[in-house]
Amino acid sequence: MTRAAWRGVAERAGVRAIDVEFICSDVDEQRRRVERRRAEEPEAGWPAWREVLERDYRPWDRDRLVIDTTTLSVEEAVREVLKSC
């Protein structure tokens, strides 16, 4: 639902939308990141690891750029997104 809503925003604005999915392919690293984030900013309301695992994830039904944050730095991820523009 959110993905379609953002595509609708782009269409109404007359601009191109780029679908990007950010993943962390290393489950242990993803858990470490989630738990560290909660510890560093407990007031932010970050989800607990169990909540991350139980989230309502819907598989993509269209092409998209997949960025794996396990293998790319922030700078490299930005370059990949910009290349697809």
Secondary structure, DSSP 8 states (H G I E B T S, - for coil): -HHHHHHHHHHHHT-----EEEE---HHHHHHHHHHHHHH-GGGT---HHHHHTS-----SS--EEEETTT--HHHHHHHHHHT-
